[in-house]
Amino acid sequence: MTRTLLKTTALAAFAASLAMPTFANQADDTLNVAFTKELENVDSYFNSSREGVVMQRAVWDGLIYRDPATNEYVGNLATSWDWIDDTTLEFKLREGVTFHNGEVFNADDVVFTVNYVAKEENGVKTQRNVNWMESAEKIDDYTVRIHLKEKFPAAIEFLSGPVSMYPNEYYAEVGPSGMGLKPVGTGPYKVVDVVPGQHFVLEKNENYHDSPKGEAQIAKIDIRTIPDVNTQMAEIFSGSLDFIWQVPTDQAEKLAQMDQFTVANASTMRVGYLDMDSAGRSGADNPFTNKKVREAVNYAINRQELVDALLKGESEVIYTACFPSQFGCAQDVRQFEYNPERAKELLAEAGYPDGFTTEFYAYRDQQYAEAIASYLNAVGIKTDFRMLQYSALRELNMDGKTPLSFQTWGSYSVNDASAMVSQFFKHGSLDSTRDDQVLEWLNIADSSTDPDVRKENYKLALQRIADEAFWAPMFSYNTNYVFTKQVAYEPTADEVLRFVDMSWN
């Protein structure tokens, strides 16, 4: 177990074998960046990956902006807003804004965007981000109202995050596939080249409006998908890359000892957890429909050792199905301390004295997944481990075909518990629990305008999720950023890589 958890890479030897880095200067004003995971679609409504969030914030704007340092809400494409009643928001829109293709931004774009994404049949990937909206109504060219399906106190938070505004004429013509190939927004960067899943080139929007995001300082961002971390390392040493992120801790620690790079670590809202098919969608005879088996899984995981040995940095142990800073994320829930002997007892009581074998899926952080598998194997849960691309695993999850999987969720950096617990426990396609009592409490929490009522009902839902061991929450993530000394950047705690905040030293 110790060897599995504490294994390191041959990075030091690898680095020593390379010639000293020969960084290109910034004369061409291009920042070369690597993404590890393939971005399935640049259209921000039709992907749910962190890379998609990064692109969304660079290329598009929302009506509202939340300052990542102060959490203050300020106008972006809107200059002001008011609640007309409990389910109607009125916005005054910013005049003089144009999309990257020259279209003028006005109320027609807001109405088209909201009415399109709010219709479930149009297939927005993360329905939770948009399905609280009923429709939008044009009052005049620069006044618009958004009508909610019901009371939704987190509306402002969502409008400051995943809800971006699209050009109505262009989007009506090209749709999600066209937007994925030739994205058009109002953001600080415009996309000038796309090779789907492989290569994206962004250029500074010279006509960017007076946005609280600020004006881009670097003229061009060249992004390549490089799945292999060792290849990324070789390229940042050779000078072909200027910036990499989500760097594994052991490699980041080695790089931090070198003078050529800046290594920054920041906490994130991402939570790692084990999802178990308690609803029996993958087959009624799957062991995870048994509460004692789910409890055994929770007892089998040494969360603190995972944090201390693998994640390190700003990560912490998590026992609840949300991120601690999110509004309503109650922490006084049942906590499963590491107890492998108790896990074995529970498996025997559940009818598995000799354990069992299960498919076990993951899409990222193979080292973490293998360490988790070793804990499960140690108590008798033998894993048939399968590493997939994120999009492929998501589709399997939606189809109910994964009995056990290592998942993570960053809540689109929305600082409200509804962005996580309500995403996965309200009988949607990703809900592997289908618990009616949890659904009832979440419906109340999501729609009440009384903060105390919201907190109480999120607490009840989260306590039941923990009591029934529906999930095995394990840890929060931190992110390691590595960049050359030529680059100036201060990462934020919401795991949004902001190109607009980068500059040259």
C-alpha positions in Angstrom: 0.0 0.0 0.0 2.7 2.5 1.0 4.6 1.8 -2.3 1.4 2.4 -4.3 0.6 5.7 -2.5 4.1 7.1 -2.3 5.4 6.1 -5.7 7.1 8.9 -7.6 8.0 9.5 -11.2 11.5 9.5 -12.7 11.1 13.2 -13.3 14.4 14.2 -11.7 16.4 11.9 -13.9 14.3 12.9 -16.9 15.0 16.6 -16.3 18.6 16.0 -15.8 18.9 14.3 -19.1 17.5 17.3 -20.9 19.5 20.2 -22.1 19.0 23.4 -20.2 15.7 25.0 -21.2 16.0 27.5 -24.0 12.8 29.6 -23.6 11.7 31.5 -26.6 11.2 35.2 -25.8 7.8 36.8 -25.9 8.6 38.8 -29.1 5.7 37.2 -30.9 3.4 37.8 -27.9 2.1 34.2 -27.9 1.5 32.1 -24.8 1.8 28.4 -25.5 -0.5 26.3 -23.2 -1.3 22.6 -22.8 -4.6 21.0 -22.0 -4.4 17.5 -20.7 -8.0 16.4 -21.5 -9.6 16.6 -24.9 -12.3 19.3 -25.1 -15.3 17.6 -26.7 -16.9 20.8 -28.0 -15.8 24.4 -27.6 -19.5 25.5 -27.4 -19.7 26.0 -23.6 -23.3 24.7 -23.4 -22.3 21.4 -24.9 -19.4 20.3 -22.8 -19.0 19.9 -19.1 -15.2 19.8 -18.7 -13.0 22.2 -16.8 -11.3 23.0 -20.0 -14.6 24.1 -21.4 -15.2 26.4 -18.4 -11.7 28.0 -19.1 -12.6 28.6 -22.8 -16.1 29.9 -21.8 -14.7 32.6 -19.6 -12.2 33.7 -22.2 -14.5 33.7 -25.3 -17.9 34.6 -23.9 -19.4 36.9 -21.3 -22.4 36.6 -19.0 -24.8 39.3 -17.9 -23.2 39.4 -14.4 -19.6 38.9 -13.2 -18.5 37.7 -9.8 -15.2 39.0 -8.6 -13.2 35.8 -7.7 -11.4 37.7 -4.9 -14.3 39.5 -3.2 -17.2 37.5 -4.5 -19.0 40.7 -5.3 -21.5 40.7 -8.1 -21.1 43.4 -10.7 -22.6 44.0 -14.2 -20.9 42.6 -17.3 -23.2 42.5 -20.3 -25.8 43.9 -18.0 -25.3 47.2 -16.2 -28.0 46.6 -13.6 -30.7 44.2 -12.6 -33.8 44.0 -10.3 -36.2 41.4 -9.1 -39.6 42.3 -10.4 -41.1 39.5 -8.4 -39.9 36.2 -7.0 -39.6 34.6 -10.4 -38.7 37.5 -12.7 -35.4 39.3 -13.2 -35.1 42.5 -15.2 -31.8 43.5 -16.7 -30.6 46.8 -18.2 -28.1 45.8 -20.9 -24.8 47.4 -21.8 -24.8 49.3 -25.0 -22.0 49.5 -27.6 -20.9 45.8 -27.3 -20.3 43.8 -30.4 -19.6 40.1 -30.9 -16.4 38.9 -32.5 -18.2 38.6 -35.9 -19.4 42.2 -35.7 -23.0 41.5 -34.6 -24.3 44.1 -32.2 -25.2 42.8 -28.7 -28.8 43.6 -27.6 -31.9 42.1 -26.0 -32.5 39.8 -29.0 -29.3 37.9 -28.1 -30.3 37.4 -24.5 -33.8 36.3 -25.5 -32.5 33.9 -28.1 -29.8 32.4 -25.8 -32.1 31.9 -22.8 -35.0 30.5 -24.8 -32.7 28.1 -26.6 -30.7 26.7 -23.7 -33.7 26.5 -21.4 -35.4 24.0 -23.6 -34.3 20.5 -22.5 -34.8 19.1 -26.0 -32.0 21.3 -27.2 -29.6 19.1 -25.3 -27.5 21.4 -23.1 -25.0 19.0 -21.4 -25.4 20.3 -17.8 -29.1 20.9 -17.4 -28.7 22.1 -13.9 -27.0 25.2 -15.2 -30.0 26.3 -17.3 -33.1 24.4 -16.4 -34.2 26.8 -13.7 -35.0 29.4 -16.5 -38.4 29.3 -18.2 -37.9 32.0 -20.9 -36.7 35.5 -21.6 -38.7 38.5 -22.8 -37.6 41.6 -24.7 -38.9 44.8 -23.2 -36.9 47.1 -25.5 -33.5 46.8 -27.3 -31.6 47.1 -24.1 -34.0 45.8 -21.5 -34.8 42.2 -21.0 -36.6 40.0 -18.4 -35.7 36.4 -17.5 -38.6 34.4 -16.2 -37.8 31.5 -13.8 -39.7 28.3 -13.6 -40.0 28.7 -9.8 -38.2 30.6 -7.1 -34.4 30.0 -7.5 -32.3 32.1 -5.1 -29.1 31.0 -6.7 -30.0 32.6 -10.1 -27.6 35.5 -9.8 -24.7 33.1 -9.0 -25.5 31.0 -12.1 -25.9 34.1 -14.3 -22.4 35.1 -13.2 -20.9 31.8 -14.1 -22.0 29.1 -16.7 -24.8 31.2 -18.4 -23.1 33.0 -21.3 -24.8 35.1 -24.0 -24.6 34.0 -27.7 -25.2 36.0 -30.9 -28.7 35.2 -32.0 -28.3 35.5 -35.7 -25.1 33.5 -35.9 -26.2 30.8 -33.5 -29.5 30.3 -35.2 -27.6 29.7 -38.4 -24.7 27.4 -37.2 -26.0 25.8 -34.0 -23.8 24.0 -31.5 -21.7 22.2 -34.1 -20.9 25.4 -35.9 -20.3 27.3 -32.7 -17.8 24.5 -31.7 -15.9 24.9 -34.9 -16.0 28.7 -35.2 -16.9 30.1 -31.8 -18.2 33.7 -31.6 -18.7 35.5 -28.3 -18.1 39.0 -26.8 -15.3 38.0 -24.5 -11.7 39.3 -24.1 -10.4 36.6 -26.5 -11.7 35.5 -29.9 -11.1 32.1 -31.4 -9.3 32.2 -34.7 -8.5 28.5 -35.2 -10.0 25.2 -34.0 -8.8 21.6 -34.6 -11.5 19.8 -32.6 -10.1 18.2 -29.5 -6.5 19.0 -30.4 -5.6 22.7 -31.0 -7.2 26.1 -30.3 -5.8 29.5 -31.0 -7.2 32.6 -29.3 -6.4 36.2 -30.2 -7.0 39.3 -28.1 -10.3 41.0 -28.8 -9.1 44.6 -29.6 -12.7 45.8 -29.4 -13.5 44.4 -26.0 -16.0 46.4 -24.0 -15.5 48.0 -20.6 -15.9 44.7 -18.7 -14.9 43.9 -15.1 -12.9 41.0 -16.5 -10.4 43.6 -17.8 -8.5 43.8 -21.1 -6.3 41.0 -22.3 -2.6 41.7 -22.0 -1.2 38.8 -24.1 -2.0 39.0 -27.8 -2.3 35.3 -28.6 -3.0 32.1 -26.6 -2.0 28.8 -28.4 -3.5 25.8 -26.8 -2.7 22.2 -27.6 -4.1 19.0 -26.2 -1.2 16.9 -24.8 -2.7 14.0 -22.8 0.7 12.7 -21.6 2.1 14.7 -18.7 5.7 13.6 -19.4 5.4 15.1 -22.9 4.1 18.3 -21.4 7.2 18.3 -19.1 9.5 17.8 -22.0 8.0 20.7 -23.9 8.1 23.1 -21.1 11.7 22.3 -20.6 12.5 22.7 -24.3 10.6 26.0 -24.5 7.7 24.8 -26.7 5.3 25.4 -23.8 5.1 28.4 -21.5 2.3 27.2 -19.2 0.9 23.9 -18.0 -1.6 23.2 -15.2 -3.2 20.3 -13.3 0.4 19.1 -12.9 0.6 16.0 -10.6 2.0 16.9 -7.1 5.1 14.8 -7.3 6.2 16.4 -10.6 5.3 19.9 -9.4 7.4 19.4 -6.3 10.4 18.5 -8.4 9.9 21.5 -10.7 9.5 23.8 -7.7 13.2 23.0 -6.8 14.3 24.5 -10.1 14.9 28.2 -10.8 13.5 28.2 -14.3 9.8 27.9 -13.4 7.1 29.4 -11.2 5.1 26.7 -9.5 1.9 27.9 -7.9 -0.6 25.8 -5.9 -4.2 26.9 -5.3 -7.2 25.3 -3.7 -10.3 24.5 -5.9 -13.9 23.8 -5.5 -13.5 20.4 -7.1 -14.4 17.4 -5.0 -13.3 13.8 -5.7 -15.8 11.0 -4.8 -16.8 7.5 -5.5 -20.2 7.1 -7.1 -22.0 3.9 -6.4 -25.0 2.6 -8.2 -27.4 2.3 -5.2 -30.4 2.6 -7.5 -29.4 -0.6 -9.4 -29.4 1.0 -12.8 -26.4 -1.1 -13.9 -28.2 -4.3 -12.8 -30.5 -5.2 -9.9 -27.9 -7.7 -8.6 -25.1 -5.2 -8.3 -23.7 -5.2 -4.8 -24.0 -1.4 -4.3 -27.7 -1.6 -3.9 -26.9 -2.9 -0.4 -26.3 -0.2 2.1 -23.7 -2.3 4.1 -21.6 -2.6 0.9 -21.7 1.1 0.4 -20.7 1.6 4.1 -17.8 -0.9 3.6 -16.5 1.2 0.6 -16.6 4.3 2.8 -14.7 2.6 5.6 -12.2 1.1 3.2 -10.8 4.5 2.0 -8.0 6.2 3.9 -8.9 9.7 2.9 -6.2 11.5 5.0 -3.5 9.3 3.5 -4.7 10.1 0.0 -4.5 13.9 0.8 -1.2 13.7 2.6 0.6 11.4 0.2 -0.9 12.2 -3.2 -2.8 15.5 -3.4 -0.9 17.6 -0.8 -1.1 21.3 -1.2 -4.3 23.0 -0.3 -6.4 19.8 -0.4 -8.5 18.6 2.5 -10.6 15.6 3.5 -14.2 15.8 2.5 -17.1 13.8 4.0 -20.1 15.6 2.4 -21.5 15.8 -1.1 -20.5 19.4 -1.8 -17.6 21.8 -1.3 -17.4 23.4 2.2 -17.5 27.1 1.0 -20.7 26.6 -1.0 -23.8 28.1 0.6 -25.8 25.3 2.3 -22.9 22.8 2.4 -23.5 21.4 5.8 -20.5 19.7 7.4 -22.2 18.0 10.4 -22.8 14.7 8.6 -21.9 11.1 9.2 -18.1 10.7 8.8 -16.5 7.4 7.9 -13.1 7.1 9.4 -10.6 4.6 7.9 -11.5 1.2 9.3 -10.7 -1.7 6.9 -11.6 -4.3 9.5 -15.1 -2.8 9.9 -15.3 -2.8 6.1 -14.6 -6.5 5.9 -17.2 -7.2 8.6 -19.9 -5.2 6.7 -19.1 -7.1 3.5 -19.6 -10.4 5.3 -22.8 -9.2 6.8 -24.0 -8.2 3.4 -23.4 -11.7 2.1 -19.9 -11.2 0.6 -17.5 -12.8 3.1 -15.0 -13.4 0.3 -15.6 -10.1 -1.3 -16.6 -9.6 -4.9 -15.4 -8.2 -8.2 -16.8 -5.0 -9.8 -16.1 -2.8 -12.8 -14.4 0.4 -11.6 -14.2 3.4 -13.9 -12.2 6.6 -13.8 -11.4 9.4 -16.3 -8.6 11.3 -14.7 -5.8 11.1 -12.1 -5.0 7.4 -12.7 -2.6 7.4 -9.8 -5.4 8.4 -7.4 -7.7 5.9 -8.9 -5.2 3.1 -8.6 -4.6 4.0 -4.9 -8.3 3.9 -4.3 -8.5 0.5 -6.0 -5.8 -0.8 -3.7 -7.8 0.2 -0.6 -10.8 -1.6 -2.0 -8.8 -4.7 -3.0 -7.4 -4.8 0.5 -10.9 -5.4 2.0 -12.0 -7.9 -0.7 -13.6 -5.6 -3.3 -11.6 -6.6 -6.4 -11.7 -4.0 -9.2 -11.8 -4.4 -12.9 -10.2 -1.0 -13.5 -11.1 0.9 -16.7 -9.7 4.3 -17.6 -11.8 6.2 -20.1 -12.0 9.7 -21.7 -14.3 12.0 -19.7 -16.9 12.2 -22.4 -17.1 8.5 -22.7 -17.5 7.9 -19.0 -20.1 10.6 -18.7 -22.2 8.9 -21.4 -21.9 5.6 -19.5 -22.9 7.3 -16.3 -25.9 8.9 -18.0 -27.0 5.5 -19.3 -26.7 4.0 -15.8 -23.9 1.5 -16.8 -21.3 2.2 -14.2 -21.6 0.3 -10.9 -18.6 2.1 -9.3 -16.6 5.1 -10.6 -14.2 7.6 -9.4 -15.6 11.0 -10.3 -14.8 14.7 -9.6 -17.0 17.8 -9.9 -16.0 21.4 -9.8 -19.5 22.8 -9.7 -18.6 25.2 -12.6 -17.1 27.2 -9.8 -20.7 28.1 -8.6 -20.5 28.8 -4.9 -23.8 27.3 -4.0 -24.5 23.7 -2.8 -27.2 23.4 -5.5 -24.4 23.3 -8.1 -23.2 20.0 -6.7 -25.7 18.1 -4.6 -28.7 19.1 -6.7 -26.8 18.2 -9.9 -26.5 14.6 -8.8 -29.4 13.8 -6.5 -32.5 15.1 -8.2 -33.3 12.1 -10.4 -31.5 13.3 -13.4 -29.5 11.1 -15.8 -26.5 11.3 -13.6 -28.3 10.4 -10.4 -27.3 6.9 -9.4 -29.4 7.0 -6.2 -32.9 8.1 -7.1 -33.9 8.7 -3.5 -37.3 10.4 -3.2 -36.7 11.8 0.3 -33.5 13.5 -0.8 -35.3 14.9 -3.9 -38.0 16.4 -1.7 -35.6 18.2 0.5 -33.5 19.5 -2.4 -36.6 20.8 -4.2 -37.4 22.9 -1.1 -33.8 24.1 -0.6 -33.4 25.0 -4.3 -36.6 27.1 -4.5 -36.9 28.8 -1.1 -36.1 32.5 -0.8 -35.5 32.1 3.0 -31.7 31.4 3.5 -32.4 29.5 6.8 -35.0 27.2 5.1 -32.5 26.5 2.3 -29.7 25.7 4.8 -31.9 23.4 6.8 -33.1 21.4 3.8 -29.7 21.1 2.2 -28.5 19.8 5.6 -31.3 17.2 5.8 -30.5 16.0 2.3 -26.7 15.9 2.8 -27.1 14.1 6.1 -29.3 11.4 4.5 -26.8 11.0 1.6 -24.1 10.4 4.2 -26.2 8.2 6.5 -27.1 6.0 3.5 -23.5 6.1 2.2 -24.9 6.8 -1.3 -21.5 8.3 -2.2 -18.0 8.1 -0.7 -16.8 11.7 -0.8 -13.0 11.7 -0.3 -11.1 15.0 -0.8 -11.0 18.4 -2.3 -8.6 19.2 -5.1 -5.9 21.7 -5.4 -4.3 22.6 -8.7 -0.6 23.0 -9.5 0.3 25.6 -12.2 3.7 25.6 -13.7 4.9 28.4 -16.0 8.1 30.0 -17.1 9.5 33.0 -15.3 8.5 35.2 -18.3 4.8 34.7 -17.3 3.0 36.6 -14.6 -0.1 35.0 -13.2 -1.9 34.6 -9.8 -4.3 31.6 -9.8 -7.7 31.9 -8.1 -9.3 29.5 -5.8 -12.2 28.7 -8.2 -10.1 26.6 -10.6 -10.8 28.9 -13.5 -7.7 29.5 -15.6 -8.1 33.1 -16.6 -6.0 34.0 -19.7 -7.2 37.6 -19.4 -5.3 37.9 -16.1 -2.0 36.7 -17.5 0.8 39.0 -18.6 4.5 39.0 -19.4 7.1 39.9 -16.8 
